[in-house]
């Protein structure tokens, strides 16, 4: 498939195209704005998320005044070429209200229909990154973060010990609880260092179908 070019963008009568911005690390949708051709060209050239303000009638770079920058990881067009997706590494909250995402007012809540860990881990990771970005008062994530990375690593070691003890005792309910605590704090470490669950999944997927075990040594 041939990569699309700027000539395939379908700008509106006002010379603008909608831009949806997504956190590349968590998959969360952060905001929706507009861009003119010059803003898209600048984004591609600098990897700084650049938009066009309809109210001010001018181009603007996300985070230039607030410090809440967006480093663009990729730019894609939709199937019709009339909207653009920026996938970014967000610094701080994306919303001017101080919220992690501009889409923080739900009209319909999610139903807990999935029993697997994959979606749950992604949502927990997204919550952790949101808390790290906004550091709300009375947040456990904010308090633990304030203690530095060593404090988080200590919690991982503590929870690992609790998992071993629960397993040794054969306590299934306690093991599930302690494993959940260990997973949470492991996700916390990943978020602190900037590694996403997708990065970990890519490593695991690369190992699928391959054995890392060596057979017994030949005798003689």
C-alpha positions as CSV (number, residue, x, y, z in Angstrom):
1,X,0.0,0.0,0.0
2,X,1.3,3.4,-1.0
3,X,1.7,5.9,1.9
4,X,-0.7,8.8,1.6
5,X,0.6,12.3,0.9
6,X,-0.6,15.8,1.9
7,X,-2.4,16.0,-1.5
8,X,-4.9,13.4,-0.2
9,X,-6.1,15.6,2.7
10,X,-9.6,16.9,2.1
11,X,-9.8,20.3,3.9
12,X,-13.2,21.8,4.5
13,X,-14.5,25.0,2.9
14,X,-12.8,26.9,5.7
15,X,-9.5,25.3,4.9
16,X,-9.5,23.2,8.0
17,X,-9.5,19.5,8.8
18,X,-10.5,17.9,12.1
19,X,-7.6,16.4,14.2
20,X,-8.2,13.7,16.8
21,X,-5.3,13.4,19.2
22,X,-4.6,10.1,21.0
23,X,-2.1,9.2,23.7
24,X,0.3,6.8,22.1
25,X,1.2,5.1,25.4
26,X,-2.3,4.5,26.8
27,X,-4.5,4.7,23.7
28,X,-6.7,7.3,25.4
29,X,-8.3,10.0,23.2
30,X,-7.0,13.3,24.5
31,X,-8.6,16.0,22.4
32,X,-10.1,17.0,19.1
33,X,-9.1,20.2,17.3
34,X,-8.5,21.5,13.8
35,X,-5.6,22.2,11.6
36,X,-4.9,24.0,8.3
37,X,-2.4,22.7,5.8
38,X,0.4,24.7,7.3
39,X,-0.3,23.3,10.7
40,X,-0.2,19.7,9.4
41,X,3.0,20.5,7.5
42,X,4.6,21.9,10.6
43,X,3.5,18.9,12.7
44,X,5.1,16.6,10.2
45,X,8.3,18.6,10.0
46,X,8.8,19.2,13.8
47,X,6.9,16.4,15.5
48,X,5.3,19.1,17.7
49,X,1.5,18.8,17.6
50,X,0.3,22.0,15.8
51,X,-3.3,23.1,15.3
52,X,-5.3,26.0,14.0
53,X,-7.5,28.0,16.4
54,X,-10.8,28.9,14.9
55,X,-11.6,31.4,17.6
56,X,-8.2,33.3,17.4
57,X,-7.7,32.7,13.7
58,X,-4.1,31.6,14.1
59,X,-1.9,28.6,14.2
60,X,-0.9,27.2,17.7
61,X,1.5,24.7,19.0
62,X,0.2,22.5,21.9
63,X,2.1,23.3,25.2
64,X,4.0,26.3,23.9
65,X,2.6,28.4,26.8
66,X,1.4,25.8,29.3
67,X,4.3,23.4,29.0
68,X,1.9,20.5,28.4
69,X,3.5,19.5,25.2
70,X,2.7,16.8,22.7
71,X,5.5,15.0,20.9
72,X,4.0,13.4,17.8
73,X,4.8,9.7,17.3
74,X,2.7,9.3,14.1
75,X,0.2,11.0,11.9
76,X,-2.5,9.1,10.0
77,X,-5.5,9.9,7.7
78,X,-8.8,8.3,8.0
79,X,-10.2,6.2,5.0
80,X,-11.9,9.3,3.4
81,X,-9.0,11.6,4.0
82,X,-11.2,14.2,5.7
83,X,-9.8,13.8,9.3
84,X,-6.4,13.3,10.8
85,X,-5.1,11.3,13.8
86,X,-2.2,12.5,15.8
87,X,-0.7,9.9,18.2
88,X,1.4,11.7,20.7
89,X,3.4,11.4,23.9
90,X,1.6,13.8,26.2
91,X,3.4,15.8,28.9
92,X,1.0,16.9,31.7
93,X,-2.8,17.2,31.1
94,X,-4.1,17.6,27.6
95,X,-7.2,19.6,28.6
96,X,-7.1,23.3,29.5
97,X,-9.2,22.4,32.6
98,X,-6.4,20.4,34.0
99,X,-7.9,17.1,33.2
100,X,-5.8,14.4,31.5
101,X,-8.2,14.2,28.6
102,X,-10.7,16.7,27.2
103,X,-13.2,13.8,27.1
104,X,-13.8,13.6,30.9
105,X,-17.6,14.1,31.0
106,X,-19.2,10.7,30.3
107,X,-22.7,10.5,28.9
108,X,-22.8,6.7,29.0
109,X,-20.6,4.6,31.3
110,X,-18.7,1.5,30.3
111,X,-20.2,-1.9,31.1
112,X,-17.9,-4.4,32.8
113,X,-18.4,-7.1,30.1
114,X,-14.8,-8.3,29.8
115,X,-13.2,-10.7,32.3
116,X,-9.7,-10.8,30.7
117,X,-6.8,-8.9,32.1
118,X,-5.8,-7.1,28.9
119,X,-8.4,-4.3,28.8
120,X,-8.3,-4.0,32.6
121,X,-4.5,-3.5,32.7
122,X,-4.8,-0.9,29.9
123,X,-7.4,1.0,31.9
124,X,-5.5,0.8,35.1
125,X,-2.3,2.0,33.3
126,X,-4.3,4.9,31.7
127,X,-5.6,5.9,35.2
128,X,-2.0,5.8,36.6
129,X,-0.7,8.0,33.8
130,X,-3.6,10.4,34.2
131,X,-2.8,10.7,38.0
132,X,0.9,11.2,37.2
133,X,0.0,14.0,34.7
134,X,-2.4,15.8,37.0
135,X,-1.2,14.8,40.5
136,X,-4.6,15.4,42.2
137,X,-4.7,16.0,45.9
138,X,-5.3,12.9,48.1
139,X,-4.3,10.6,45.2
140,X,-2.4,7.5,46.2
141,X,-0.5,7.7,42.9
142,X,0.5,11.3,43.6
143,X,1.7,10.4,47.1
144,X,3.7,7.4,46.0
145,X,5.2,9.4,43.1
146,X,6.3,12.1,45.5
147,X,8.5,9.5,47.2
148,X,10.5,8.9,44.1
149,X,11.1,5.9,41.9
150,X,12.9,4.0,44.7
151,X,9.7,4.1,46.8
152,X,7.7,2.6,44.0
153,X,10.3,-0.1,43.4
154,X,10.2,-0.9,47.1
155,X,6.5,-1.5,46.8
156,X,7.0,-3.9,44.0
157,X,9.5,-5.9,46.1
158,X,7.0,-5.9,49.0
159,X,4.1,-7.0,46.9
160,X,6.3,-9.8,45.3
161,X,6.9,-11.2,48.7
162,X,3.2,-11.1,49.6
163,X,2.4,-13.0,46.4
164,X,5.0,-15.7,47.3
165,X,3.6,-16.0,50.8
166,X,0.0,-16.3,49.6
167,X,0.9,-18.9,47.1
168,X,2.9,-20.9,49.7
169,X,-0.1,-20.8,52.0
170,X,-2.5,-22.0,49.2
171,X,-4.8,-19.0,49.9
172,X,-6.5,-18.4,46.5
173,X,-8.4,-15.3,47.5
174,X,-5.3,-13.7,49.1
175,X,-3.2,-14.7,46.1
176,X,-5.6,-13.0,43.7
177,X,-5.5,-9.8,45.9
178,X,-1.7,-9.8,46.3
179,X,-1.2,-10.5,42.6
180,X,-3.5,-7.5,41.7
181,X,-1.4,-5.3,44.0
182,X,1.8,-6.5,42.3
183,X,0.4,-5.9,38.9
184,X,-0.8,-2.4,39.9
185,X,2.6,-1.4,41.2
186,X,4.4,-3.0,38.2
187,X,2.2,-0.8,36.0
188,X,3.2,2.1,38.2
189,X,6.9,1.5,37.5
190,X,6.2,1.2,33.8
191,X,4.4,4.5,33.8
192,X,7.2,6.2,35.8
193,X,9.8,5.0,33.3
194,X,7.7,5.6,30.2
195,X,7.1,2.0,29.2
196,X,3.6,1.1,28.1
197,X,1.7,-2.2,28.3
198,X,1.9,-2.3,24.5
199,X,5.7,-2.4,24.8
200,X,5.5,-5.4,27.1
201,X,2.9,-7.1,25.0
202,X,5.2,-6.7,21.9
203,X,8.0,-8.5,23.7
204,X,5.6,-11.3,24.8
205,X,4.1,-11.6,21.3
206,X,7.6,-11.9,19.9
207,X,8.2,-14.9,22.1
208,X,5.0,-16.7,21.1
209,X,5.7,-20.0,19.3
210,X,9.3,-20.0,20.3
211,X,10.8,-22.1,23.1
212,X,13.4,-20.5,25.3
213,X,14.2,-23.7,27.0
214,X,17.3,-25.8,26.3
215,X,17.0,-29.6,26.2
216,X,19.2,-31.9,28.3
217,X,22.9,-32.1,27.3
218,X,23.8,-35.0,25.2
219,X,25.8,-37.7,27.0
220,X,29.0,-39.0,25.6
